[in-house]
Amino acid sequence: MKALEGVKILDFTHVQSGPTCTQLLAWFGADVIKVERPGVGDATRKQLVDVPGADSLYFTMLNHNKRSIELNSKNETGKEVLTRLIQECDVLVENFAPGALDRMGFSWERIQEINPRIIMASVKGFGPGQYEDCKVYENVAQCAGGAASTTGFLDGPPVVTGAQIGDSGTGLHLALGIVTALFQREKTGRGQKVLAAMQDGVLNLCRVKLRDQQRLAAGPLKEYSQFGEGVPFGEATPRAGNDSGGGQPGRILKCKGWETDANAYTYFITQAAVWEAICDVIGKPEWKTQEGYATPPERLDKLNEVFDAIEAWTMTKTKFEVMDICNPLNIPVGPILSMKELAEDDGLRETGTIVEVDHPERGSYLSVGCPIKLSDSPVDVTRSPLLGEHTTEVLSEVLGYSGEDLDRVIGSGAVGEVKADAAE
């Protein structure tokens, strides 16, 4: 039995933030019914297409384990079907522009009338306030949430990260909110609204930078490289390059082959507890007791010198040799792994973190699997649905339409051009 087996999710989401959330719920066993515009579907189906005539990887990698129904919610019969879906489902998830559901005739008050137990979960760019009606994309969220201003090097512009902390990060926050609301409903019997704003989600992931903003009031941030370089601090948390975000200084250092391999680097942390081991490894045993180097506070104004010495050693080793030498000594290091290296990692495939999926239009492709492992609810990743693939199945199995009623709904134009279900 899956953890969320029996939970029905009405998925009105598109692009990335919402689909990330609903895919995670589907992996845990929820029946996710993805509602799509007839003949069009989720916009990402046709974005960044690499195989002509097939759904893009952008879509397939965000919509595993779901069923698809095409539904015209402006059609009167379509509104009837949507009302029935709201009655039958436990959760409605949407990431429309503000007010879109109201204009469809399905305000939160109306949805509660139809099903008082339903949970309505929404992704928005900003929470209530002056920007709540603004449209937000991934990089906008990173900028508005504090990530970009604190990412990059001090002498360069703000930089966005390749990790989709605005979209996928907010989807993960929303999934937690939904599961929490379902848990509370077991006690109260009532549904509720769940909101995850992208700005809020990014800021939550940037909490250590908000921590540093407050620490500035007490003086310079001594673990930042600029302290040792004599560069004054301003009023806001600065960009810190590859400095560690914690109390232990760390940096990305070159390894053997860096001249031709863009990813021949390692992350190296000078943890205080293993300082003596670090000194031995890099050939600086005198630093273990030498004044100005022996304790962490003494080293803070010499971080450039310390890491230059460490890098002189790492440049003689591959990034994997650095791991092999340092890990037995409990020295925290980590190789910079490329997407190619991750895709070919047998260990990640064995754990289901990287999965190979077969698709009827595009053939086999790689995707991420569920990042959270439950011992009693293993995840089987199944392919994303074709547009409208499960329309008849949902109408009959979930809503109970049959015979003349089923023919009426299909013939009304409310559900698009019905296709044969996969099971047939």
C-alpha positions as CSV (number, residue, x, y, z in Angstrom):
1,M,0.0,0.0,0.0
2,K,1.3,3.5,-0.9
3,A,1.4,6.2,1.7
4,L,-1.2,8.4,-0.1
5,E,-3.2,5.6,-1.6
6,G,-6.9,6.6,-1.8
7,V,-6.2,10.4,-1.9
8,K,-7.4,12.0,-5.1
9,I,-5.7,15.1,-6.4
10,L,-7.3,17.5,-8.9
11,D,-4.2,18.9,-10.6
12,F,-4.8,22.3,-12.3
13,T,-1.1,23.1,-12.4
14,H,1.2,23.7,-15.3
15,V,4.9,24.4,-16.1
16,Q,7.1,23.5,-13.1
17,S,6.2,24.6,-9.6
18,G,2.8,23.0,-9.4
19,P,3.6,19.8,-11.4
20,T,6.7,19.3,-9.1
21,C,4.3,19.2,-6.1
22,T,1.7,16.9,-7.7
23,Q,4.3,14.6,-9.1
24,L,5.7,14.1,-5.6
25,L,2.2,13.3,-4.3
26,A,1.7,10.9,-7.2
27,W,4.9,9.1,-6.3
28,F,3.6,8.6,-2.8
29,G,0.5,6.9,-4.2
30,A,-2.1,9.7,-4.7
31,D,-4.3,9.5,-7.8
32,V,-3.4,12.7,-9.6
33,I,-5.8,13.8,-12.3
34,K,-4.2,16.4,-14.4
35,V,-6.7,18.7,-16.0
36,E,-5.6,20.2,-19.4
37,R,-6.9,22.5,-22.0
38,P,-8.4,20.5,-24.9
39,G,-6.1,20.2,-27.8
40,V,-3.4,22.3,-26.1
41,G,-2.5,20.8,-22.7
42,D,0.3,22.0,-20.4
43,A,2.4,24.5,-22.2
44,T,5.6,22.6,-21.4
45,R,4.4,19.7,-23.6
46,K,5.7,21.6,-26.6
47,Q,8.5,23.7,-25.0
48,L,12.1,22.7,-25.7
49,V,11.1,19.8,-27.9
50,D,14.0,17.5,-28.8
51,V,12.0,14.6,-30.4
52,P,9.6,15.8,-33.1
53,G,6.0,14.7,-32.5
54,A,6.7,13.8,-28.8
55,D,6.1,15.5,-25.5
56,S,9.2,17.4,-24.4
57,L,11.5,16.3,-21.6
58,Y,10.4,19.4,-19.7
59,F,6.9,17.9,-19.5
60,T,7.6,14.3,-19.1
61,M,10.1,14.8,-16.2
62,L,7.5,16.7,-14.2
63,N,4.4,14.7,-14.8
64,H,5.1,11.0,-14.0
65,N,2.5,8.8,-12.4
66,K,-0.5,11.1,-13.4
67,R,-3.6,10.7,-15.4
68,S,-4.6,13.3,-18.0
69,I,-8.1,14.6,-18.8
70,E,-8.9,17.3,-21.3
71,L,-11.5,19.7,-19.9
72,N,-13.0,22.9,-21.2
73,S,-14.1,24.6,-18.0
74,K,-15.9,27.4,-19.9
75,N,-18.3,24.9,-21.4
76,E,-21.4,24.3,-19.3
77,T,-21.0,20.6,-19.4
78,G,-17.3,21.1,-18.6
79,K,-18.4,23.1,-15.5
80,E,-20.6,20.2,-14.6
81,V,-17.7,17.8,-14.9
82,L,-15.4,20.1,-12.9
83,T,-18.1,20.4,-10.2
84,R,-18.2,16.6,-10.0
85,L,-14.4,16.4,-9.8
86,I,-14.3,18.8,-6.9
87,Q,-16.9,16.7,-5.1
88,E,-14.9,13.6,-5.5
89,C,-11.3,14.9,-4.9
90,D,-9.5,15.5,-1.7
91,V,-7.2,18.3,-3.0
92,L,-7.3,20.9,-5.7
93,V,-3.9,22.2,-6.7
94,E,-3.5,25.3,-8.9
95,N,-0.9,27.8,-10.0
96,F,-3.1,30.0,-12.2
97,A,-2.7,33.8,-12.2
98,P,-4.5,35.4,-9.2
99,G,-8.2,35.5,-9.7
100,A,-8.4,32.9,-12.5
101,L,-10.5,30.4,-10.6
102,D,-12.9,33.1,-9.5
103,R,-13.4,34.1,-13.2
104,M,-14.2,30.5,-14.0
105,G,-16.9,30.6,-11.4
106,F,-15.1,28.5,-8.8
107,S,-14.1,30.8,-6.0
108,W,-12.8,29.4,-2.7
109,E,-16.3,30.0,-1.2
110,R,-17.9,28.1,-4.1
111,I,-15.4,25.2,-3.9
112,Q,-16.1,24.9,-0.2
113,E,-19.9,24.8,-0.9
114,I,-19.3,21.9,-3.3
115,N,-16.9,20.0,-1.0
116,P,-16.3,21.3,2.6
117,R,-13.5,18.7,3.0
118,I,-11.5,19.7,0.0
119,I,-8.1,21.3,0.4
120,M,-7.2,24.0,-2.2
121,A,-3.5,24.5,-2.6
122,S,-2.0,27.3,-4.6
123,V,1.4,28.4,-5.8
124,K,1.7,32.2,-6.3
125,G,4.7,34.4,-7.1
126,F,4.2,36.6,-4.1
127,G,2.1,36.4,-0.9
128,P,-0.5,39.1,0.0
129,G,0.9,42.6,-0.4
130,Q,1.9,45.1,-3.1
131,Y,3.3,42.5,-5.5
132,E,0.7,39.8,-5.1
133,D,-0.7,40.3,-8.6
134,C,2.7,40.2,-10.3
135,K,3.7,37.3,-12.6
136,V,6.7,35.4,-11.5
137,Y,9.1,33.0,-13.1
138,E,12.0,31.0,-11.7
139,N,14.7,33.6,-11.9
140,V,12.4,36.4,-10.8
141,A,11.7,34.4,-7.7
142,Q,15.4,33.8,-7.1
143,C,15.9,37.6,-7.4
144,A,13.0,38.6,-5.2
145,G,13.7,36.0,-2.6
146,G,17.2,37.1,-1.8
147,A,19.1,34.3,-3.6
148,A,20.6,36.3,-6.5
149,S,21.8,39.2,-4.4
150,T,23.9,36.8,-2.2
151,T,25.1,34.5,-5.1
152,G,28.2,35.2,-7.2
153,F,31.5,36.9,-6.5
154,L,31.9,40.2,-4.8
155,D,33.3,42.0,-7.8
156,G,30.5,40.7,-10.2
157,P,26.8,41.0,-10.7
158,P,24.1,39.0,-8.9
159,V,23.9,35.4,-10.2
160,V,21.0,33.0,-10.3
161,T,21.6,29.3,-9.4
162,G,21.0,26.4,-11.8
163,A,19.0,24.7,-9.0
164,Q,15.3,25.5,-9.6
165,I,14.7,26.8,-6.0
166,G,11.9,29.1,-7.2
167,D,9.8,26.6,-9.1
168,S,10.7,23.1,-7.9
169,G,11.6,24.4,-4.4
170,T,8.2,26.0,-4.0
171,G,6.5,22.8,-5.3
172,L,8.2,20.9,-2.5
173,H,7.0,23.4,0.1
174,L,3.5,23.2,-1.3
175,A,3.5,19.3,-1.1
176,L,4.4,19.6,2.6
177,G,1.6,22.0,3.1
178,I,-0.9,19.7,1.4
179,V,0.1,16.6,3.4
180,T,0.0,18.7,6.6
181,A,-3.5,19.9,5.7
182,L,-4.7,16.4,5.0
183,F,-3.4,15.3,8.5
184,Q,-5.3,18.2,10.1
185,R,-8.4,17.3,8.2
186,E,-8.3,13.9,9.9
187,K,-8.9,15.7,13.2
188,T,-11.2,18.5,12.1
189,G,-13.1,17.1,9.1
190,R,-12.6,20.4,7.3
191,G,-10.6,21.4,4.3
192,Q,-8.6,24.6,4.1
193,K,-6.5,26.8,1.8
194,V,-2.8,26.2,1.4
195,L,-0.6,28.9,-0.1
196,A,3.1,28.6,-1.1
197,A,4.5,31.9,-2.5
198,M,7.6,31.5,-4.6
199,Q,9.3,34.5,-2.9
200,D,8.6,33.0,0.5
201,G,10.0,29.6,-0.5
202,V,13.2,31.1,-1.9
203,L,13.7,33.2,1.2
204,N,13.2,30.1,3.4
205,L,16.0,28.4,1.5
206,C,18.2,31.5,2.0
207,R,17.7,31.7,5.7
208,V,21.5,31.6,6.5
209,K,21.9,34.8,4.5
210,L,19.1,36.4,6.5
211,R,21.1,35.2,9.5
212,D,24.2,36.9,8.2
213,Q,22.2,40.1,7.6
214,Q,21.5,40.4,11.3
215,R,25.1,39.4,12.3
216,L,26.4,42.4,10.3
217,A,25.1,44.6,13.1
218,A,27.8,43.1,15.4
219,G,30.7,43.6,12.9
220,P,32.3,42.1,9.8
221,L,31.5,38.5,8.8
222,K,34.9,37.1,9.5
223,E,34.3,33.8,7.7
224,Y,33.8,35.6,4.4
225,S,36.8,35.9,2.2
226,Q,36.5,39.6,2.0
227,F,37.4,40.0,5.7
228,G,40.9,38.5,5.1
229,E,41.2,40.6,2.0
230,G,40.5,43.8,3.9
231,V,37.4,44.7,1.8
232,P,34.9,46.6,3.9
233,F,31.4,45.3,4.5
234,G,28.3,47.3,3.4
235,E,24.9,47.3,4.9
236,A,23.6,44.1,3.2
237,T,24.7,40.5,3.2
238,P,27.3,40.4,0.4
239,R,28.0,37.9,-2.4
240,A,30.5,35.4,-1.1
241,G,31.6,33.4,-4.1
242,N,32.2,29.8,-3.1
243,D,32.7,30.5,0.6
244,S,30.9,28.1,2.9
245,G,27.6,29.2,4.2
246,G,28.3,27.8,7.6
247,G,30.8,28.5,10.4
248,Q,33.5,26.3,8.8
249,P,35.4,28.0,5.9
250,G,35.1,26.2,2.6
251,R,35.9,26.8,-1.1
252,I,35.8,25.2,-4.5
253,L,39.4,24.3,-5.5
254,K,41.0,23.2,-8.7
255,C,42.0,19.5,-9.1
256,K,44.2,17.7,-11.6
257,G,43.0,18.2,-15.1
258,W,41.2,21.5,-14.5
259,E,42.8,23.1,-17.6
260,T,40.6,20.9,-19.9
261,D,37.8,19.7,-17.7
262,A,35.4,22.3,-16.6
263,N,34.3,20.2,-13.6
264,A,37.7,19.0,-12.3
265,Y,37.2,20.7,-9.0
266,T,36.4,19.8,-5.4
267,Y,34.7,21.5,-2.5
268,F,37.1,21.5,0.5
269,I,36.1,22.5,4.1
270,T,38.7,23.4,6.7
271,Q,36.7,21.9,9.6
272,A,38.4,22.8,12.9
273,A,38.2,19.3,14.3
274,V,40.4,17.9,11.5
275,W,42.8,20.8,11.0
276,E,45.8,18.8,12.1
277,A,44.9,16.1,9.5
278,I,44.6,18.8,6.8
279,C,48.0,20.2,7.7
280,D,49.6,16.7,7.4
281,V,47.9,16.0,4.1
282,I,48.9,19.2,2.4
283,G,52.5,19.1,3.8
284,K,52.1,22.0,6.2
285,P,52.6,20.2,9.6
286,E,54.0,23.4,11.2
287,W,50.6,25.1,10.9
288,K,49.2,22.8,13.5
289,T,51.0,24.7,16.3
290,Q,52.2,27.9,14.6
291,E,50.9,31.2,16.0
292,G,48.4,32.7,13.6
293,Y,47.3,29.3,12.2
294,A,46.7,26.9,15.1
295,T,43.1,28.0,15.9
296,P,40.1,28.9,13.7
297,P,39.9,32.6,14.8
298,E,43.6,33.1,14.0
299,R,43.2,31.7,10.5
300,L,40.2,33.9,9.5
301,D,42.4,36.7,8.1
302,K,44.6,34.2,6.3
303,L,42.0,32.1,4.4
304,N,43.4,33.0,1.0
305,E,46.8,31.8,2.0
306,V,45.3,28.6,3.6
307,F,43.2,27.7,0.6
308,D,46.0,28.5,-1.8
309,A,48.2,26.0,0.0
310,I,45.4,23.4,-0.1
311,E,44.7,24.0,-3.8
312,A,48.4,23.5,-4.6
313,W,47.9,20.0,-3.2
314,T,44.4,19.3,-4.8
315,M,45.8,20.3,-8.2
316,T,48.1,17.2,-8.0
317,K,45.1,14.9,-7.5
318,T,41.9,14.1,-9.3
319,K,38.7,15.1,-7.6
320,F,38.1,11.5,-6.8
321,E,41.6,10.9,-5.4
322,V,41.0,13.9,-3.1
323,M,37.9,12.1,-1.8
324,D,39.7,8.8,-1.4
325,I,42.5,10.5,0.7
326,C,40.3,12.9,2.7
327,N,37.2,10.9,3.6
328,P,39.0,8.3,5.8
329,L,40.5,11.3,7.7
330,N,37.0,12.8,8.1
331,I,38.0,15.9,6.1
332,P,34.8,17.2,4.4
333,V,35.3,17.3,0.6
334,G,33.1,16.7,-2.3
335,P,33.7,16.4,-6.1
336,I,32.0,18.8,-8.5
337,L,29.9,16.3,-10.4
338,S,28.6,17.1,-13.9
339,M,25.1,16.2,-15.1
340,K,26.8,13.6,-17.4
341,E,28.5,12.0,-14.4
342,L,25.3,12.0,-12.4
343,A,23.4,10.5,-15.3
344,E,25.9,7.7,-15.5
345,D,26.1,7.0,-11.7
346,D,25.2,3.4,-11.1
347,G,24.6,4.0,-7.4
348,L,21.9,6.7,-8.1
349,R,20.2,4.3,-10.4
350,E,20.2,1.6,-7.9
351,T,18.5,3.8,-5.3
352,G,15.9,5.1,-7.8
353,T,17.3,8.7,-7.7
354,I,17.9,8.4,-11.4
355,V,15.4,6.4,-13.3
356,E,15.0,5.2,-16.9
357,V,11.5,5.5,-18.3
358,D,9.9,4.2,-21.4
359,H,7.5,6.5,-23.4
360,P,5.4,5.5,-26.4
361,E,6.3,8.6,-28.4
362,R,9.9,9.4,-27.4
363,G,11.3,6.0,-26.4
364,S,13.5,5.6,-23.3
365,Y,14.7,8.7,-21.4
366,L,16.3,9.5,-18.0
367,S,14.6,11.4,-15.3
368,V,15.0,12.1,-11.6
369,G,13.1,9.7,-9.3
370,C,11.6,10.4,-5.9
371,P,14.2,12.1,-3.7
372,I,12.5,11.0,-0.5
373,K,12.5,7.3,0.3
374,L,9.9,5.6,2.5
375,S,10.5,2.1,3.6
376,D,6.8,1.1,3.5
377,S,5.9,3.1,0.4
378,P,8.3,2.3,-2.4
379,V,8.0,4.4,-5.5
380,D,7.5,3.0,-9.0
381,V,8.0,5.8,-11.5
382,T,5.6,5.5,-14.5
383,R,5.6,7.6,-17.6
384,S,3.8,10.9,-18.0
385,P,0.4,10.8,-19.6
386,L,-0.4,11.7,-23.2
387,L,-2.7,14.6,-23.6
388,G,-6.2,13.5,-22.6
389,E,-5.2,9.9,-22.4
390,H,-7.3,9.1,-19.4
391,T,-10.4,11.2,-20.2
392,T,-12.9,8.3,-20.6
393,E,-11.3,6.4,-17.7
394,V,-11.7,9.4,-15.3
395,L,-15.2,10.1,-16.4
396,S,-16.3,6.5,-15.9
397,E,-14.2,5.3,-12.9
398,V,-14.0,8.5,-10.8
399,L,-17.2,10.3,-11.7
400,G,-19.4,7.3,-12.5
401,Y,-20.6,8.5,-16.0
402,S,-21.9,5.7,-18.1
403,G,-24.1,5.0,-21.0
404,E,-26.0,8.0,-22.3
405,D,-24.6,10.3,-19.7
406,L,-21.0,9.4,-20.8
407,D,-22.0,9.9,-24.5
408,R,-23.6,13.3,-23.6
409,V,-20.4,14.6,-21.9
410,I,-18.1,13.3,-24.6
411,G,-20.4,14.7,-27.4
412,S,-20.7,18.2,-25.7
413,G,-17.1,19.3,-26.5
414,A,-16.4,19.7,-22.8
415,V,-13.6,17.1,-22.8
416,G,-11.9,17.5,-26.1
417,E,-11.3,14.8,-28.6
418,V,-11.4,11.6,-26.6
419,K,-8.6,9.2,-27.2
420,A,-8.3,5.5,-26.5
421,D,-7.1,4.9,-22.9
422,A,-3.7,3.3,-22.5
423,A,-5.3,0.2,-21.0
424,E,-7.1,-0.3,-24.3
